[in-house]
């Protein structure tokens, strides 16, 4: 919606992350870290499958297609089913993925503040969007990786590359992932699917592909997935095309909210977005709500579909979480934020929160 070149897929990303994992493991081996072939293969499998549980539009629609089923749980469920199929050959990959393996650095390569997942998507998204400020020196960072006490560390000479990586991450969030047009479009797609789901569960006929219809019509839990294998088969058959096909069909639906949102998305008439560093005043939200109700002749209960408020946050480095550890030239391991001459990293650890409200542009006139 913002960067027309950004048409790369999650499949691209999974393969790219696996390639970087391969390079990282080879680097660690070259520094006399013992990694056997079983661990090597399991790490490749863990990163290849780390996002396998994502549905259409990934994070954006996670709460619209399901009520209480998270993609991490689905990823685990799919991995366990694959493990059955391959007679237990994914057991170590699952342990690494869940951080149950005693050599912790394998999990850190899959999921941490400096994992190959981030190293891949930041470079990939920077390249396809053309936002070159997001480009990071992934190859150099990987070449500086090592292991100390079974934990992942970076050599001290990589400190500026790490700083660049964290700055790039913050920039990519504000310029790409949390761009105001992305916020507007993402929430409109979320609301249109939620409206379709609400209508369908009220008994209103809403056309959709058989798989999408199945998920919108039911409130499934993780237990349902475990008890009925056909549900997972339907889920993996779902992709973005099902949702776009639904939106095209809904553009002529008799329900005003469903057709209005669908037409707006298809015709790129995206909602106006107002972003503030402070919480948006209740009076302003109430005023917008009343204008929306009046203009579109909808009830107070239905306003949530055409006026969306919330908050977005961005912190490039979470000092409270699993830190990025640096191996100094003298052999000490310290948190990268403690590196004396780099106040930037400490500054990047502060969480920035912004508040937003989006609504149809016609209301503002």
Secondary structure, DSSP 8 states (H G I E B T S, - for coil): ---TT----HHHHHHHHHHHHHHHHHHHHHTT----HHHHHHHHHHHHTTTTT--TTGGGGHHHH-SS--HHHHHHHHHHHHHHHTTTTTHHHHHHHTT-SSSTHHHHHHSSTT-HHHHHHHHHHHHHHT-GGG---HHHHHHTEEEETTEEEEEGGGHHHHHHHHHHHHHHIIIIIT-HHHHHHHHHHHHHHHHHHHHHHTT------HHHHHHHH----HHHHHH-HHHHHHHHH--HHHHHHHHHHHTT-SSHHHHHHHHHHHTT---EEEEESS---HHHHHHHHHHHHHHHT--TGGGGGTEEEEEEEE-S--TTSS--EEE-TTS-EEEGGG-TT-HHHHHHTS-EEEEEEEE-HHHH-
